[in-house]
Amino acid sequence: MQEQRTLKINSKISQVVPSCWHEPNPKYAGHVRIGGENHFTTWFDAKKEAELELRCLEKCLSYELIKTVEEEGYYPERSTLLEKLYQESERTNGLYSGLLIEK
C-alpha cells in the first residue's frame, strides 16, 4: 500500500488592506492568503467594518486550523540535533559553530 503524503502550505496571512495609501479616505477590504490562494471581502468605507468581515472570512476558510510549514519550521529537529552534538563535544563555551563539521 502506497503512503499518501499531504503537502502543507508554506505560509498564510490575514490582513486588512486599503484601496490606496495616498487617498485621504481610502476604502478597506479584508484579505486572506493561504498558500497561493487569495480571498478578499468586499470593500468598506470604515476599516472597522472590514476587520469584522475579515473575521467572518477567516471562519469560513477555517484559517486558524490550517497548519503551515512556516509555523513548524523547515527543519524542526535541528535544535535537538545541535544540542546533542554540543553535549557530545563536551564544549562549555556556549558556541555551537562548527558542530556539524566536527561529527
C-alpha positions, 0 to 999 in steps of 0.5 A: 500500500502506497503512503499518501503524503499531504503537502502543507502550505508554506505560509498564510496571512490575514490582513486588512488592506486599503484601496490606496495609501495616498487617498485621504479616505481610502476604502478597506477590504479584508484579505486572506492568503493561504498558500497561493490562494487569495480571498478578499471581502468586499470593500468598506468605507470604515476599516472597522467594518472590514476587520469584522468581515475579515473575521467572518472570512477567516471562519469560513476558510477555517484559517486558524486550523490550517497548519503551515510549514512556516509555523513548524519550521523547515527543519524542526529537529535541528535544535535537538540535533545541535544540542546533542552534538554540543553535549557530545563535544563536551564544549562549555563555551556556549558556541555551537559553530562548527558542530556539524563539521566536527561529527 
